[in-house]
Amino acid sequence: MGNTVRLTAAQAMVRWLSVQMTDQGDRFIDGIWAIFGHGNVAGIGEALHAHRDVFPTWRGQNEQTMAHAAIAYAKTHGRKRAMAVTTSIGPGATNLVTAAALAHVNRLPVLFIPGDIFASRAPDPVLQQIEDFDDATVSANDCFRPVVRYFDRISRPEHILTALPRALRVMTDPANCGPVCLAFCQDTQAEAYDYPVEFFTPKVWHIRRPEPDQRELEAAIAAIRAAKHPLIVAGGGVIYSGAEATLLDFARKHNIPLVESQAGKGAVDWEEPLHYGSPGVTGTGCGNALAAKADLVIGVGTRFQDFTTGSWTVFSAPGRKLLSINIHGYDAAKRGSQGLVGDAKVCLEKISAALGGHRFADPDAAVRKDWFATTDALMAAPGSNTLPTDAQVIGAVQRQTGKQSVVICAAGTMPGALHVLWRAAQGGYHMEYGYSCMGYEIAGAMGIKMAQPQKDVICMVGDGSYMMANSELATAVMMGIPFTVVLTDNRGYGCINRLQKATGGAPFNNLLDDSYHVNPADIDFVAHAGSMGAIAKKADSIAELEAMMAEAKTATRPTVIVIDTDPMPGTGAGGTWWEVAVPEVSDRKEVNEARKGYESATKAQWLVN
């Protein structure tokens, strides 16, 4: 037939993906990460090989971490571009579930294409097949259903005619953006079908900017006019909307101070006088001072996570109100907020135009100045023969970075310390703190560098997260993707050890020396990183760390710098209460005392849902 082309389902999928474009002329799905097995090597693998010159395939070392690289790539591109990931059935597929949850929580697009069981069922049960004794339609891939935005099972070759456009619709939808799973039956991958030629016509996907409802807009304007001490909380939605400059103009025009969530940090350069850092559990002292005084909290693109709100205690002014500007009604309505549903950039522009010359009184600049003086002291180099703190390591790294640097982290001590202390240039901060997934860091650094090769990418990771997932370091070496890893070795899970003690518990099972072992832990991180081909060094002091950081900037492969740190001190400044339930009864007097503090703090929570 002249208007059809005969292809396998896998060939058709790859061909279609290769012509889905952005309005900037790039592929929206920029390529695919693949680990092959019996569930995808013959079908999808053959198709990818045939299209390797127009649709890149990269090989990772672990299914979860290569997905992390894809997620970091999409986040760095502000959700304007993405990657796909394919695996075999069984453990290869289920290894993606954690990454899918991470992408779902962070509202980030990634296309998961795990192999699935035979649609024919002829050879059942196949190797690695999960059999549900009561439901023959279930496979291991049904694990994806709660952690993706769209799920489909491709069990006939013509299914891709509808499944693929639906997948891209979700991934390019600013409100419902998130991961997609297309579970691809392995026999279906190899089946041929006469596909309409027009199905492969290149398509440009435009990411729309929804306008706000006029009534909600007028109510938002009235709420701001009525406020005396408003405070902006900038979230990740500011960045995904491309509203950074608009937000800054809005704040300056109306003289409204701002703070940034973990996802929103880097939307505005830290040197902006109206920038007061961060709120909540990992909040700056000056930011939390404004949060306590604010009578109107204006959330822009934030989901008001518990760290941002201090478990709903930090915005504590009597009678204070919430105004939530968000692309999704679900987030806009949280905690009794007055919602304004729409694109952040559009909403801010319309509100600002209506407010005209309306301005608020100057915020207290002295608390901001005092905060920086306090943190300068915390981040200064320690004296000789002193084990450095995380704050002092951050100070050293900060002194070796510029406006073209991006710092990345995800879990452990460093996320809180960086949120409080790191002085981020606009676009210079990448934190995965929605899911706070240990093991995201190194793969994420690789994904950032792939998206922005001109940037100086610095991965801050603790020894615990490094031990969780480090194998993509070898991938970055092989692919020639340079970035710097600063590995702080505090001999265990230092932040959870501090939390354990703060809630009255005895040090137990967090630091290596407090865990069950027969032989003392003696991990040589330098030798390990070096064995994968990275440039690996041990810094014995803050001065050595700074010198090694400077050298790493010219490297053509990853550099890992290991430095021992003190696991006991926290950030040293800022922060507020975070709700972690303390046992109501215990044999430990420390737990009973901590319970009293817990009960007292919960009385300050704002419980409207």
N, C-alpha and C positions, 0 to 999 in steps of 0.2 A: 504494500500500500504506500502510495506516494507521500501521504501526510503523516506517516508514522515511522518510528524507528524501533527496531527490535533490540532490546537490551535486557540484561539481567536486572533484577530489582536493585542490586547493589550498585551496578554500573549507572543506572538511571539516577539513583540517589546522589552519587558523587558528582555526576555531570550537572545535576540541578543545583547542588550546593555551590558549585564553582562559578555560577553565574548570578548569584544573589548579591546585589551590590548596595553600597551605601550612597548617599547623595554626594559624597566626596570622591566617588569613583573607585573605591576600594571594595574588595570582597567583604561582605558582612561576616561570614564564617571564613576566617583567614587561613584555615588549615585544620588538620586533625592530629591529635595525639593517639598513638595506637600501640597496644601490646596485643599481639596476635595469639590465638589459641585455636582449638578445633572448632570453636563456635563462630569465628569470624575470619580466619586466615584464608579459607578457600573462596568465600563469597566476597566479603568487603575487602579483604587483602588484595585479591586480583583486581578489583575495580580501582583501588587506590594506586596500585602500581601502574595501571594504564593511564591514570590522570596525574601522575606524580609531577609532571612539568607545569601543570596549571593549578593544582590543588595540593599543597605541601603536606607530607606526612612526617611526623616526628615520633621517635621511639623513646619512651620513658623507661624508668626502672621499676616503678610502682604505680598501679592504677590510680590510687587515691592522690598521690602527689603530682602526677602529670595532670590530673584534673585541677589541682590547686594552681598549677602554672597557667592553665587555661582561664581559670577564674580571675587570677591576678591580672592577666592580660586584658580581660573585659573590664575590670574595675579601673585599670589605668587608662583605658580608652573612654571612660565615662559611659560605658554601656553602648557605645556607638559601633563597636566591633566585638567579635567573639570568636571562640574556637569550639571545635567538636572533639569528642573523646570516644574511642571505641575499644571494647574489650571482648574477650571470650565470655562464655557463659560461666556460671558457678562462681568461684571465689573472685575471678577477675571482675565480674559484674558487681558483686556485693561489696568489693573494695571501693566502689564508687559511691556507695550510699552516704558515707560521711561527708564526702565532698559535695554531694547533692544537697545535703542538709545545710552545709555552709553557704552554698550559693543561694538557697531558698531564704535563709535568714537575712542575708545581705542584699536580697533582691537583685542578683546578678545573673546575666544570661550565659548559659553554657549548654551545649547540645550533647547529651549522653546517648551513645548508640551501642549498648551492650548486645552481644549475641544472645539468642534465646533458644529454647528447645525446638524440636522439629514440629512444624505445623501439622505434618502428616501423622505424627505419633507412631509411625511404623517401627522405628528402632527402640522405642521407649522400654525401660528407662536408660537414657544415655549417660555417659560419663559426666559427672558433676551435676546431674539433674536433681533438683529438690522435688520430691513427690508429695503432694497434698493428698492424704488418704480420703478426703471428702470432697475435693474439688479438682477435677482434671484440668481445668483452665488455668490453674495457678502455677507460676514458676517462681524462681528466686527473684526475678525482676519485679515482682509485685511489691517487693520491699521499697521500691522507689516511689510508690503512689503517694505516701504522705509527705515526701520531701522534694517533690517537683511541682511545678506549676501546671504542666501538661504531661500526661502519660498516654502512650499508645503502643499497641503491640502490632507489628507488621507481620501478618500471617498469610497475606496474599500479595503478589507483586503490584497489583493496582492500588493497594492501600497507600503507597507513597504519594499518589496523586493528590490526596487530601491531607495526609499526615504531615508532609513536609511544609506546605503553606501554613498549616495550623501551628506548627512548631515555631516558624519564624514570626508569625503574628504575635505569639506570646513573648518571644525574646525581644521584640522591638516595641512592645507596648509599655509605655513609661509607668503605667499604674500597676500592671500585672506582671511586669518583667521578672524573670526568674529562670531556673533550669528546666529543661525539657528532657524527657526520657522516651526514646523510640526503641523499644525492645524488638530486635530484628531476628525473627526465627531463622535458623541457619539454613534450612532447605529453601526457604523463601528468598534468601539473599541470592541464591544461584538460579532461581527460576526466571525464564525469559518472558517478556510481554511486549506487545506492540504499543509503545508509548506515543501519544500525540507529539509531533515535532514542536508545536507551539508551547508545550510544557517547559521546554528548555530555552525559551526566549529570556534573555537577561531581564531581571526585574530590580528596580531601585526601591529600597525600603526606607520610607521617610518616618522619622520619629516625631510624632505630633506633640503639640503644646496645647493641652486643653485649657480653654478659657474658664474662669470662675463664674459661678452663678451670681447674678447681679444682686440678689438679696443678701447672699452670704458676704459678698464684697462690701456692700454698704454697711453691714453689721460689723465687719472687721475694721473698717475705717472709723466707725463710731467708737469702737472699743479702744482703738489706739488714741483717738482724740481725748477720750475720757481719762486716760492713764496719766499718772504723775511720774512714775519711775519704771518705764518699760525696759525689758531686757530681751534681746534676740538670742535664741539658741539655734545655731546653724548646724544642720545635719547633712548626711550624705546626699540628700536630695538636691541641695544647693549645687553640688558638683555635677551630679547627673543631669541637671537642668542646664548646666553651663551658665549658672546665675551668679558666679563669683563676683564679677565686676558690678552687676546690678545690686547685689546685696551690699557691697561696700559703698556704692553711691547712695543707696537708701539709708544706710546707717549714718553716713556723713551728712546728708542733706537734712535729716531730722534729729541728728545728734543723739542716736540711740546706741548704747554700748552693746557689745555682742560677746558671746562665748561660743565655743565649738564642741560638739560631741566628738567621739573617737572617729566616726565616719566622716564628720564634717571638718575635722582639723586639716588645715592647709587650704581651706577655701579663701581665707584672708591672711595676708602676710602678718607675722607676729609683731612687726614693728608698727603697725597701725595703732595710733593712740586710743581708738575706741575698742580695740581688741583686748579683752580681759582674761584670755586664756580658756579655761574649761570649767564646766560645772560638775557638781556631784561628788561621787566617791573618789574619782581621780581628778578632782577639780583643783584649780589654783586657789590660793587664799583670796586673791582679789576677785576672782570670778564668783566664788561662793559668797563673798560679802555682798556682791550685787544681787545674786540669786535670792539671798535672804531678805533683801529690801524690795525686790521687784513686786509691783502690784499688777503688772501684766507681763506674762511670759509669752513671747512670740516665737513659737517653734516654726522653723522653716525647713521642711524636708527631714524632720527627725521623727523617730517612732517612740521617743521618750523611754528608752531602755532604763533599767533600774540603776545602772551606774550613773547615767546622766542626771537622774532625779534624786540620787541618794536614797533609793528605795522610797521615793515620794516623801522626803522630809526636807529637802534643801530649799524648795520654793515655799518659804514659811511665813511670808508676810500675811497678816490678817486680811481676809477678804480677797486675796490675790486671785487672778483669773488666768486661764490659759487660752491662747489663740493659736490654733494649729493650722498652718498652711501646708498642705500635703497633696500629692498627686492622687492618693488613694483615700477614699472615704473611711476605710477601716482605721487608718492611722490618724486621720483628721478628727475622729470622734472619741479618741481615747481619753479616759479619766475626766469625762464631762467637759472636754474642750469645746470651745466655740470653733467650729471647723470652717475652713475656707479651702474647698477642694479645687485644685487646679495646678498648672505648671508654676513652679516657684518663680521663675523669671517674669512670667506674665503677671502673676499676682502682685509681686513687689512693684513692678512698673505701674500698675493700675492704682495700687494703694498710694504710692508716692505722688503720683499726679494729682490724686484727690486731696491729699494732705497739703499740697502746695508748700507754703513756707513754714508750716507748723514745725516747731523745734522744741526739744526738751532741755532741761537744765543740764549743765555739764556734770558727768559722773565724777566721782572722787578720783582724781589723777594720782593723789598721794599713795593710795593703797596699791595702785599698779606699780608705781616706782618702788615702793617698799618690797613688793613681791619679787621684783627682779633683783634687788639687792640681796634679799634672803637666798634666792636660788643661785645667784652668783657664788655665794659662799659655799653652798652645798655642792656645787659642781666643780669647785676649785680642786686642783691636784692635792692629794694628801701628802703628809710628811713622809720621810723615808722610813722604810721597814714597816709600813702600814698596809694591810690588805685593803684595797680600794672598795668603796661602795659602788652600787649600781649608778648612783647619782654622779659620782666622780668619773665613772666610765662614760656616761652620757656627756658630761662636760668635755671630756677629751675628744670624743667623736664629733661633738658640736663644733669645737674649735678647728676641726679639719674639714668642715663642710662649707659649701657655698650655696648660692641660689639655685644651682643646677643639681643639687643633691636631693635624693629621695630616701627617707629612712622607712624600713618595713619591719613589722613585728606582728605577733598574733597572740601569744599566750605566755603565762608565767609572770615574773616580776616586771619585766620590761614594759608591757603595755601601759600599766598604771604610771610607772615612772616617766615614760615618754610623754604621755598625755599631760602630765603635770609640768614637766621640765623642758621638753624639747621645744625649741624655738623654730617653728616650721615656716619656711618660705611658702608663698602661694604655690600649691601643687607639689609640695615637698614632703608629704606624709602619707603613708599607706599602712593602715592598721586594719587587720581582720579581727574585730572585737564583737561582731554580732554572734558568732559561734565560738570565738576564741579557741580556735582549733590548734592544738599542739601539732607541730610538723608542717604547718603551712608555710613557714618562714622561708626556707631555702628554695623550695619550688616556686613560691610566690615571687621571690627576688628574681628568679630566672624569667618568669612571666612579665614582670615589670620591665626588665632590660630588653626583652623581645619587643615590647610595645614602645619603649622610649630608649632606643640605643644611645641617644645623646646624653642621657642622664647618668649621674654618678649614684649608683644604687648601693645602699648600705643596709645589710640585713643584721638586725640585732636579735640574737637568739641565746637562750640559756642552755645549759648542758642537758636539762631534762627534755626540752623540745628537740634539740639536736639528736638525742638518742632515739626519739620517736620516729623521725623520718629525715634522713640525710642523703638518700641515694641519688636524688636528682643533682647533687653536686657533681657526680660523675657525668651526668647528661650535659650539664653546663660546660664542663671541661671539654667533652667531645664535640660539642656544638660551637665552642669558642665564644661563650657568652660570659664576659667578665663582670663580676660584682664583688663587693667586699662583705665578708661575714665576720662580725665581731661576736665571738662565742664567750660568754661569761660563765665561768665554771664556779658555781657555789656548792658543788657536791650534792645535788639533789633538787627537790622541788622547794626552793627557798620561800616563795610567796605563800604556798599552802602550809608550810611549817609555821610561818608567822600567823596565819589565820587560825591554825589549829591551837596555837598557844593563846591567841587573843580571845578565843571562845572557851578558854579554860582547860583545853586538852593538854595532855602530856605530849612532848615531841615523840612522834611515832610514825614510822613507815613513810616518811617524806624525804628527809636527808638520808643519804646513803648510810651514814654512820648510825642512824637510828632505825635502820631496817634490818630484817633478818638476813644474815649472811654468815658464811663459814670463812671465806677469805675476804680480806679488806678490798674495797674497790680501788682499782688503780688503772683508770682509763687514760690512755694517751691520745688525746684528741688531735694533737698535731700529727702524730704518725697515722692516725686513721684518715684524716682529711688528705694528707699527702699521698696515701695509698690510692686515692681515687683521682689523683692527678692535679689537685689544687695546690697552689702556693700556700704552704702552711707554716705558721710561725707562732712562737710563744712569747708574749709580752710580759716581762717581769716587773713592769712599772707603768704608770700612766704616761711618763715621758716616752718610753719605748712604744707604747700603743700609738701615740700621736705620730711618731716617726714612721711606724709601719703603715699607718693609715695614709700618710702622704705618698709612700712608695706604691701602695696598691692602686692609686689612681691611674697609673700608666700600664697596669698589667693587662695582658690579653687573655687571661683565664681567671677563674675565681680565686680570690685570696681569702684564707681563713686565718684570723688572728685570735688566738686563745689567751684569755687573761683570767687569773684566779680572782674571785671577789668574795666579800664578806656576806654570808647569807642572812645575817641577823638584822641589820638596819632596814627599815622601810624607806620610803621616799624622803622623809624628813620634814616635809612641809605640805600644806594643802590637804585636800581630802575631806570626807565627811563619813557619816555612818552608812554601812551597807548591811542589809538584812541577811544574816545567815542564822538559821534557827539553832538555838542552843538547847541542849537537853533540859527538860523540866525537872528531872530528878537525876542525881548522880552521887556516887561515893566521893567524888572529888570536890573539895571546897571551892577550888578555882572555877569549876563549872557552875556551881551554885551561885557564886558571885557574878559570873558572866551572865547568868540567866536573869539576874535582877537588872543588870544594865540593858539587856535585850528587851525585857518587858517595858522598861521605862522608855526606850527609844521607839518602840512600836506605837506608843500612845501619840507620838508626834506625826504619824503617817496620815496622809490625806487619802481616804479610803474610797472616794467616789470612783466608780469604774465606768 
